Every structure is written in structure tokens, then in C-alpha cells.
């Protein structure tokens, strides 16, 4: 076994086009570090919920020059076999380590395969690249980003000509095409590709502002917004959108405004993580901001703080749906199956269709029909598509603008986002959502927990009977389990982007006129704590 591993590693190193990556593998071979080599050669990265993603390290199980070369060559082969030979491909990248290198390498590979390649002029948000695919009439787009993953990760996100992320069978077909690529060192390269100017970014800004019609909020200039780019690439584009919409420029957290691939002020560059928005909250308190907004490093997600409290993705998801419905947006409202139920209740009460999709925006963005096209989609993990006609993916920049316009509208009436949430609770009941999340080193612990749950699902939760559904048996199949009862719902699934097992919890508490919201909130939090304990026991965590 060790001889086979060393032989495989030597063959990979011989074919690696990057001197530094090659030296990394050769050093491990020289040291006979079989444990680390086994990690590096445990298998190729696969297209998960959001494309390829993994640690920056040499070998097939990491993000490096050889893996990117083969990914681009496989994409080129797939596009050619799909009848798109010679078409346009646009490439974007964020400010993570090696992102610009991987973007240029992808451009050289795709140009070498005969495609008309254009690269965005600098590190820019993922939504700009997503917009560019259809705006430039390309057959595909590539975004080099690991979004909110740890600093040592990077990734490779692929969009096809419809401007949406890959779904089966295209993802498996591209993986097969990658597997058929010969040695990375032998892949043809070309420098016949173009670097774009700022026109595409400017056109994106214009399209977002036109779609959200800020002129319908006359008092929008009076809003004070605190903002952080979380060391990512969203600041410049977000400021441009706010200015074009007639809003005051956000007041930014200075330590986090410029791109920094080390993400030095946060332990984890994800606004969902505890402590990640502490600097933002402190700034908001100092300037007495009406609203505070955090984008993740590639600006496709957006977190919202109001009155010192960070809203959940489900709360923001419901607020934006309610706002769009009150504005007259007609069509399908969609969310992932792990998101809360309130948005569906709001849409139904407004007479509009809603849809529940598998996890991931590649599914959400495809919801709707010719009769009722998608007008809004969201997922509880802070992803929102408020302008799906502009970018067919989650977009933290357009969501930031939409939340700010909503807050300005409410402020003109002496209300806040929290007030509107209270009003929605009075109208529909208090929907309380939360998570039980377990990060693991050994991925077998996740599969073991899912096996236990499928073998012995709980018959009751919160003392109420619950039904069990294995979503792996549905179409499309999803590695998840749903437990559903009266006023209680739990979805359990492995994360598609991180080594985590997640249980998504929801309880619905009636709001009685005599007891009011305070009592409902107390009961909701108690029930959420009880759900966490019951599901932890059921999963053996």
C-alpha cells in the first residue's frame, strides 16, 4: 500500500506544472510522510454544493495549479462536447491567496482550448462574475473563490451559459471530463485572452439599482448604515450601489475594509460565526446606526444587525419577501428545504406561489415557471437573491441595498426592522429557527450519525408526534432527513461546504394577545433548547 501511494505521488509530482507545488509533494515523498501523502491523495476534489473547494496544498485533494489546470481543461472538454466550442468564457476571482494566479491559469487553459476568454480586471465580488456570464453572452463563467471558508482554503465555482451554478448531470459530466485529462503539465496553454475594464462592474451596479427602484423610498438619504466587507472584496461595489441608489455611503469598519487573505481580525471569515461581527456591532453602536450590514469575503452573502441584535437568515429572508410582496413583486418565492417556513406562509397569504428546493442556490435559482418566474429566493445561511434577473445566484450586495431601502422606508414611519418582525409574528405566529451544528475531523462520524438517525428516527419531538421522511429517496435525492410535526420541524444533513453535520430546527409559537410577544419568545427559545437536546441525543453527538 505504501509503495502504491509513493508511486502515485511521484507520478503526480512529475506531471505538476508548478515548481512550488511539485516541491511540496517531493518533500513529503523524501520524508516518507505517508500520513500526509494519504491525505493529499485521498481522492480528487468534487463539485459539492458550490463547486470545487478545499485547502491550498499540492496533490489531487487540494487547491493548487495542477488541480486548477485539470479543472479548466475538463470544463473546456465538457463545453466542446456540449456544442459550445469556441464560445466566450468570463473568469473572476476574489482576494484569497493564489486566486489571481488560478484565474490567469484558467484563462490560459481555456484560451488554449480555443475559447474566447475574458478576465475581470481585479478581485471583485462573486455576484459581478455571475452577472457577467449572461451580460457578455458567455457559454460559461468561472469564479475563483472559497467564499467564507477558512483562510487556507480556495475554490472554483462554475456557471454555465444560463448564469446559474452547475446541477446534475453537468457537474458529474465535468468531473468525468477532468478525470480524462492527461498530465497537467501537458495541457496546452495560450496567452490569447483579454482583461476587461470596469464596464462590467459598472453595468452590474446600474442593473441592481434599476431592479430595486430606490426612488420608491423618498427618505432613503436619511439612513445611517454601518458596514463591513470582512476583509473581502465587496466594499467598493457596495459603496457604488449605495451611492447610485441615493443612499448615504455606509460607514465602514476600517480594519476590515480592504482585502486581506489572512482575515486577521476574525477567527473565521463567516458572518454567521460567533464574534465575526463584533467590530461591526461596536461601530454601529458608536455611530448610532439605524442598520449594520456584513458581507462575507466574496460578497455573495449578507448579515444584518439591527438594534444591536444580529438577525437570523430566516428573519432577513422573511423581511425581504414581505417587502417585495408589499411592493407588488409577483411570481415564485423560493427557499431551500433547510430554511424556515415563515416566507412560505407570507407568500401564501399574499396569493403568490412558493417553492421549497434542495439546499444550494443552484436549485433555488431554478425555481419558478414560465407562468410564475422566480422573483425572490433565499437560504437561511445568509444568502438572498432579491434581483434574480440581474444575477442568478445569491447576491450579498443587492441584498444589502434591499435591506437598506426597507430600513429607510420603515424609518420614515418611525419603525425598524425589529418592529416589522414583531408585526409579522402577530400576523402569522412566531417562527423560531436555530441550528445544532457539529464540526468533525473524521468524516465517518457524520455518516454514522446519519445512519443512526435513519435507523431510529425519533417518534416525538417537544412531546408532539413527528413524521419521518428520508429525502435521499426523493427526486432529486438529497442526503437529508426531515422530521415534521404540529409546529415543529427538523432537517438534518451534512454540510456541502464544510466538515459539519447540521440539524436545522424550527418551532412555531402562537402569539396570544393577553401574553404577547415576550411570552412567545421565551417559550420559543425554551422549545429550541429542548429541540437541540433531543436531536443531539438522537444523533449521538
Residue, then its C-alpha position, 0 to 999 in steps of 0.5 A: x500500500x505504501x509503495x502504491x501511494x509513493x508511486x502515485x505521488x511521484x507520478x503526480x509530482x512529475x506531471x505538476x506544472x508548478x515548481x512550488x507545488x511539485x516541491x511540496x509533494x517531493x518533500x513529503x515523498x523524501x520524508x516518507x510522510x505517508x500520513x500526509x501523502x494519504x491525505x493529499x491523495x485521498x481522492x480528487x476534489x468534487x463539485x459539492x454544493x458550490x463547486x470545487x473547494x478545499x485547502x491550498x496544498x499540492x496533490x489531487x485533494x487540494x487547491x493548487x495549479x495542477x488541480x486548477x489546470x485539470x479543472x479548466x481543461x475538463x470544463x473546456x472538454x465538457x463545453x466542446x462536447x456540449x456544442x459550445x466550442x469556441x464560445x466566450x468564457x468570463x473568469x473572476x476571482x476574489x482576494x484569497x491567496x493564489x486566486x489571481x494566479x488560478x484565474x490567469x491559469x484558467x484563462x490560459x487553459x481555456x484560451x488554449x482550448x480555443x475559447x474566447x476568454x475574458x478576465x475581470x480586471x481585479x478581485x471583485x465580488x462573486x455576484x459581478x462574475x455571475x452577472x457577467x456570464x449572461x451580460x457578455x453572452x458567455x457559454x460559461x463563467x468561472x469564479x475563483x473563490x472559497x467564499x467564507x471558508x477558512x483562510x487556507x482554503x480556495x475554490x472554483x465555482x462554475x456557471x454555465x451559459x444560463x448564469x446559474x451554478x452547475x446541477x446534475x448531470x453537468x457537474x458529474x459530466x465535468x468531473x468525468x471530463x477532468x478525470x480524462x485529462x492527461x498530465x497537467x503539465x501537458x495541457x496546452x496553454x495560450x496567452x490569447x485572452x483579454x482583461x476587461x475594464x470596469x464596464x462590467x462592474x459598472x453595468x452590474x451596479x446600474x442593473x441592481x439599482x434599476x431592479x430595486x427602484x430606490x426612488x420608491x423610498x423618498x427618505x432613503x438619504x436619511x439612513x445611517x448604515x454601518x458596514x463591513x466587507x470582512x476583509x473581502x472584496x465587496x466594499x467598493x461595489x457596495x459603496x457604488x450601489x449605495x451611492x447610485x441608489x441615493x443612499x448615504x455611503x455606509x460607514x465602514x469598519x476600517x480594519x476590515x475594509x480592504x482585502x486581506x487573505x489572512x482575515x486577521x481580525x476574525x477567527x473565521x471569515x463567516x458572518x454567521x460565526x460567533x464574534x465575526x461581527x463584533x467590530x461591526x456591532x461596536x461601530x454601529x453602536x458608536x455611530x448610532x446606526x439605524x442598520x449594520x450590514x456584513x458581507x462575507x469575503x466574496x460578497x455573495x452573502x449578507x448579515x444584518x444587525x439591527x438594534x444591536x441584535x444580529x438577525x437570523x437568515x430566516x428573519x432577513x429572508x422573511x423581511x425581504x419577501x414581505x417587502x417585495x410582496x408589499x411592493x407588488x413583486x409577483x411570481x415564485x418565492x423560493x427557499x431551500x428545504x433547510x430554511x424556515x417556513x415563515x416566507x412560505x406562509x407570507x407568500x401564501x397569504x399574499x396569493x403568490x406561489x412558493x417553492x421549497x428546493x434542495x439546499x444550494x442556490x443552484x436549485x433555488x435559482x431554478x425555481x419558478x415557471x414560465x407562468x410564475x418566474x422566480x422573483x425572490x429566493x433565499x437560504x437561511x445561511x445568509x444568502x438572498x437573491x432579491x434581483x434574480x434577473x440581474x444575477x442568478x445566484x445569491x447576491x450579498x450586495x443587492x441584498x444589502x441595498x434591499x435591506x437598506x431601502x426597507x430600513x429607510x422606508x420603515x424609518x420614515x414611519x418611525x419603525x425598524x426592522x425589529x418592529x416589522x418582525x414583531x408585526x409579522x409574528x402577530x400576523x402569522x405566529x412566531x417562527x423560531x429557527x436555530x441550528x445544532x451544528x457539529x464540526x468533525x475531523x473524521x468524516x465517518x462520524x457524520x455518516x454514522x450519525x446519519x445512519x443512526x438517525x435513519x435507523x431510529x428516527x425519533x417518534x416525538x419531538x417537544x412531546x408532539x408526534x413527528x413524521x419521518x421522511x428520508x429525502x435521499x429517496x426523493x427526486x432529486x435525492x438529497x442526503x437529508x432527513x426531515x422530521x415534521x410535526x404540529x409546529x415543529x420541524x427538523x432537517x438534518x444533513x451534512x454540510x456541502x461546504x464544510x466538515x459539519x453535520x447540521x440539524x436545522x430546527x424550527x418551532x412555531x409559537x402562537x402569539x396570544x394577545x393577553x401574553x404577547x410577544x415576550x411570552x412567545x419568545x421565551x417559550x420559543x427559545x425554551x422549545x429550541x433548547x429542548x429541540x437541540x437536546x433531543x436531536x443531539x441525543x438522537x444523533x449521538x453527538 
